Amino acid sequence: MSKPPSPRSRSAYGFRWPANRRIAIVALALTVLLAIAAGAALLTGRSEQPPDHPMPTSSSSPPAPDRPVRTGSVPKPPQTSDPVAYAKAAATMLWSYDTRNARRGQQLDGMQAWMTGEAKYADWTSVSGQVPDPVLWSRMADQDQHATGTAAEGHFPSTFKQALADDPSAITEAYVYVVTVNGKQRIAWKKHGGGAEERAITLAVQCRPHHDCSLAAISPRVAP
């Protein structure tokens, strides 16, 4: 059996996406995030230090519906109202998998539990699109492929901070925050194969007051 390609040539799940699928995922994710940006003044860029996120003590906005408790092989989402902490945990989850112990459906079920229950802001396609199709997942399982992600740091992009500074009340419609996370992913497979790669991802995280955060979408590009 041939050796899997080097991690440098692979996606977070260890393979190349077909070009047409990448384009479709990117286009849909961009559309959703632009809609979020229009509704909640969300933009992307970069900054070294995140601002304190506004968390009013009361809000007329409806609470997010309860998320289904279906974690599969994926860790349960953390109970936190901090969007940066949640984004770091979500990035770690997205960069981690184990085809030796989990079926593809279990992986998707676990990821679904991290999503916001508000359909208006949830881009499940951008998240589920991170998982290989059934054939590729099976091939990865044949190689006992597994990966562990770690998040080194997370921050609010600079233009998102500027948008909040320009209009602090804009966030109170959706309470969706943009967070860029940087970290590392270690991939391993049969016969001691493996490697490590630096990772970066920009996530849209919803954190309504008095509710735990949840994942809304993955940005089609990383805020530099």
C-alpha positions as CSV (number, residue, x, y, z in Angstrom):
1,M,0.0,0.0,0.0
2,S,1.4,3.4,-1.0
3,K,2.4,6.0,1.6
4,P,-0.1,8.9,2.1
5,P,1.1,12.2,0.7
6,S,3.1,14.5,2.9
7,P,1.0,16.7,5.3
8,R,2.3,19.8,3.5
9,S,0.2,18.8,0.5
10,R,-2.9,17.9,2.4
11,S,-6.0,19.6,3.9
12,A,-6.7,19.6,7.6
13,Y,-8.1,16.0,7.1
14,G,-5.1,15.0,5.1
15,F,-6.1,15.1,1.4
16,R,-6.6,17.5,-1.4
17,W,-10.1,18.8,-2.1
18,P,-11.3,18.7,-5.8
19,A,-11.1,22.2,-7.2
20,N,-14.8,22.5,-8.0
21,R,-15.7,21.5,-4.4
22,R,-13.3,24.0,-2.9
23,I,-14.8,26.7,-5.1
24,A,-18.3,25.8,-4.1
25,I,-17.5,25.7,-0.4
26,V,-15.6,29.0,-0.5
27,A,-18.4,30.7,-2.5
28,L,-21.2,29.6,-0.1
29,A,-19.2,30.4,3.0
30,L,-18.3,33.8,1.7
31,T,-21.9,34.6,1.0
32,V,-23.0,33.6,4.5
33,L,-20.2,35.6,6.2
34,L,-21.0,38.6,4.1
35,A,-24.6,38.4,5.2
36,I,-23.4,38.2,8.8
37,A,-21.2,41.2,8.2
38,A,-24.0,43.2,6.8
39,G,-26.3,42.4,9.8
40,A,-23.7,42.7,12.6
41,A,-20.9,44.8,11.2
42,L,-18.5,41.9,10.9
43,L,-15.4,42.3,8.8
44,T,-12.0,40.5,8.7
45,G,-8.4,41.6,9.1
46,R,-5.8,41.2,11.9
47,S,-4.7,42.5,15.3
48,E,-2.4,41.4,18.0
49,Q,-4.7,42.1,21.0
50,P,-8.5,41.4,21.1
51,P,-10.9,43.8,22.7
52,D,-13.3,42.9,25.4
53,H,-16.5,41.8,23.8
54,P,-19.7,43.5,24.8
55,M,-22.0,41.3,26.8
56,P,-25.1,43.3,27.9
57,T,-26.9,42.1,30.9
58,S,-30.2,42.1,29.0
59,S,-31.3,41.7,25.4
60,S,-34.5,41.7,23.5
61,S,-33.0,39.2,21.0
62,P,-34.4,35.6,21.3
63,P,-32.2,33.0,22.9
64,A,-30.6,30.4,20.6
65,P,-32.5,27.1,20.4
66,D,-31.0,24.2,22.3
67,R,-28.4,22.3,20.2
68,P,-28.7,18.6,19.8
69,V,-26.5,16.5,22.1
70,R,-24.9,14.2,19.5
71,T,-21.2,14.3,19.9
72,G,-20.1,11.1,18.2
73,S,-16.4,10.8,18.5
74,V,-15.9,14.6,18.7
75,P,-15.5,16.3,22.1
76,K,-18.5,18.2,23.4
77,P,-18.4,21.9,23.0
78,P,-17.2,23.9,26.0
79,Q,-19.6,25.9,28.1
80,T,-18.2,29.4,27.7
81,S,-19.4,32.9,26.8
82,D,-16.0,33.9,25.6
83,P,-15.9,33.9,21.8
84,V,-12.1,33.6,21.6
85,A,-12.0,30.7,24.0
86,Y,-14.8,29.0,22.1
87,A,-13.1,29.6,18.7
88,K,-9.8,28.1,20.0
89,A,-11.7,25.0,21.2
90,A,-13.6,24.8,17.9
91,A,-10.4,25.0,15.8
92,T,-8.8,22.3,17.9
93,M,-11.9,20.1,17.3
94,L,-11.9,20.8,13.5
95,W,-8.2,19.9,13.3
96,S,-8.6,16.6,15.2
97,Y,-10.0,13.3,14.0
98,D,-9.4,9.6,14.3
99,T,-10.5,7.3,11.5
100,R,-9.5,4.3,13.6
101,N,-12.3,4.8,16.1
102,A,-14.9,6.9,14.4
103,R,-17.1,6.6,11.4
104,R,-17.7,9.6,9.1
105,G,-21.3,10.0,10.3
106,Q,-20.1,10.1,13.9
107,Q,-17.6,12.8,13.0
108,L,-20.4,14.9,11.5
109,D,-22.8,14.3,14.4
110,G,-20.1,15.5,16.8
111,M,-19.4,18.6,14.7
112,Q,-23.1,19.4,14.4
113,A,-23.3,19.7,18.2
114,W,-21.0,22.7,18.1
115,M,-23.3,24.7,15.7
116,T,-25.7,27.5,16.5
117,G,-29.3,26.5,16.4
118,E,-30.2,29.8,14.6
119,A,-30.6,28.8,11.0
120,K,-30.2,32.4,9.9
121,Y,-26.6,32.5,11.0
122,A,-25.6,28.8,10.7
123,D,-23.5,27.8,7.7
124,W,-23.3,24.1,8.2
125,T,-22.0,23.5,4.7
126,S,-18.8,25.4,5.5
127,V,-18.3,23.3,8.6
128,S,-19.3,19.8,7.3
129,G,-17.4,20.5,4.1
130,Q,-14.2,20.0,6.2
131,V,-15.0,16.3,6.4
132,P,-13.9,14.0,3.5
133,D,-16.5,12.3,1.4
134,P,-17.3,8.6,2.3
135,V,-14.8,7.1,-0.1
136,L,-11.9,9.3,1.0
137,W,-12.8,8.8,4.7
138,S,-12.7,5.0,4.1
139,R,-9.3,5.3,2.4
140,M,-8.0,7.3,5.4
141,A,-9.4,4.6,7.7
142,D,-7.5,1.9,5.8
143,Q,-4.3,3.8,6.7
144,D,-5.4,4.3,10.4
145,Q,-5.1,8.0,9.8
146,H,-5.6,10.3,12.8
147,A,-4.8,13.8,13.8
148,T,-4.5,16.0,16.8
149,G,-4.9,19.8,16.7
150,T,-3.7,22.4,19.2
151,A,-4.6,26.1,19.2
152,A,-1.8,28.4,20.1
153,E,-3.7,31.7,20.1
154,G,-6.9,33.4,19.0
155,H,-7.7,37.0,18.3
156,F,-10.3,39.4,16.9
157,P,-9.2,40.7,13.4
158,S,-8.5,44.4,13.4
159,T,-11.3,45.4,11.1
160,F,-13.8,43.5,13.2
161,K,-12.6,45.5,16.2
162,Q,-12.8,48.7,14.2
163,A,-16.4,47.8,13.2
164,L,-17.3,47.4,16.8
165,A,-15.7,50.7,17.7
166,D,-17.5,52.5,14.9
167,D,-20.9,51.0,15.9
168,P,-20.9,49.1,19.2
169,S,-24.7,48.4,19.0
170,A,-24.3,46.5,15.6
171,I,-23.2,43.3,17.3
172,T,-26.5,43.1,19.3
173,E,-28.5,41.8,16.4
174,A,-26.7,38.5,15.9
175,Y,-23.9,38.5,18.5
176,V,-21.7,36.9,16.0
177,Y,-17.9,37.4,16.5
178,V,-15.1,36.8,14.0
179,V,-12.1,35.1,15.5
180,T,-8.8,34.0,13.9
181,V,-7.1,31.1,15.5
182,N,-3.5,29.9,14.8
183,G,-2.2,26.5,15.9
184,K,-0.7,23.2,14.8
185,Q,-2.0,19.9,13.5
186,R,-0.1,16.6,13.9
187,I,-1.1,13.8,11.5
188,A,-0.2,10.1,11.8
189,W,-0.9,6.9,9.9
190,K,0.3,3.3,9.6
191,K,4.0,2.3,9.9
192,H,4.9,5.3,11.9
193,G,4.1,7.7,9.1
194,G,3.1,11.3,10.0
195,G,4.1,14.9,10.3
196,A,3.1,18.3,11.6
197,E,1.8,21.5,10.0
198,E,1.0,25.0,11.1
199,R,-2.7,25.8,10.9
200,A,-4.8,29.0,10.8
201,I,-8.5,29.4,10.5
202,T,-11.1,32.2,10.9
203,L,-14.4,31.3,12.5
204,A,-17.7,33.1,13.0
205,V,-18.8,32.4,16.6
206,Q,-22.2,33.3,18.1
207,C,-22.2,34.3,21.8
208,R,-25.6,35.7,22.9
209,P,-25.7,37.1,26.5
210,H,-26.4,34.5,29.1
211,H,-25.9,31.7,26.7
212,D,-23.0,29.5,25.8
213,C,-21.2,30.3,22.5
214,S,-21.7,28.2,19.4
215,L,-20.1,27.9,16.0
216,A,-21.8,29.8,13.1
217,A,-19.4,29.3,10.1
218,I,-15.9,28.9,8.8
219,S,-14.5,31.8,6.8
220,P,-13.4,31.0,3.3
221,R,-10.1,32.7,4.0
222,V,-8.0,33.4,7.0
223,A,-7.8,37.0,8.3
224,P,-4.0,37.7,8.0
